[in-house]
């Protein structure tokens, strides 16, 4: 995982399994000080890896039978993922498992693997080596609907209390800054930013089909231009204050080079 604390979560679960099983305790050594599980007879070991291991270029040449990659969305660079992806080629049946919550940065290996998983599920990519499982709300689903919560949380009512989600959802409706966190951590939806300052439902409610843009010609106006520098949308907004209500005309578009890049990425 990205850091020792995150990677140690799975290790600690495995260590507790060994400690609670008389059969495993006879065969496997638990070395918590080094985050190791060792099976001496076969010279096998389970251990923690983090970004620091890979960024020092010290994890090339490892030959794991199994890699469990936790919270893939937190990987800001792909070096550790690539090192583990191509490791284990000498094994008869190497297995790699990636687990992740949705993130907000779509320039990461986490989003790349999420999209591959989605395409495998939908059948647009055929890869019989890849088992993809996604529990998440759809892009257009109502994030306040308890039935949507169930689709994203198959253990709802068992490991996750529905009363907790009801309270968190109500709080997110009152405080838009919490909405994206609720959608990521509870509905597994990839968001465009870490926090949201305005509820999009309120934004949509501001639209006025009766407004005639031609009637604003010659009126006092303030304009703002935001150019897209990475992969976001460019925006040009005009605000007219000399009205009974503020009038605003907003235009959003994707620059040609960015559009071509998105098309090439599929």
C-alpha angles and dihedrals in degrees: 000000000000094000139009095258092056095042091048092061093076091038091055091051090053092046092052090050090055093047093050095049119075090199094053094043089060092056109029130059119213113212103180095173089066099027092244138143112193132194101193098189093062096029088239126149138185115206146161122265126189139176090270090063094053099038089058086056089234098124100067115118098031115140109204124178091204133023121188110192112195126203095358092183090072093064104108091184129031101225096104092044092051092046090054094039094062096035119098096039090135091058120100094230112007115187128202122190122189121192124184147159115225116273136199101233110086092186093075138095087247092064091042091055092043090056092048090051091050092050092049090051092048092046097239088117119042113208116149090187092063123078108191125191122177125178106187145123116260122254092254099037121121102254091203094058114105090212088060089051090056093054090053095041112043090179094052108143092023111058095002121050116227090214089061092053091047091055094044092048092050090050092049090052090054094044114040091194088071097050098087092047090051092048093048101042099033104028100027093231120155108233130199094234139018095246135018120219097190132038107240089219089063090048091052090048089061092067114111117198089188095063115106111206090203089064089063095062112123094014124128107275142179121203134199129191125197114186119207109242101175122011103314126106125273115236137200118187131185120195123194111198100178094083135094083253127021111265120208133184114196126187125190128185143162116241115241096247092048091048091052091048091051090048091051090050089055 
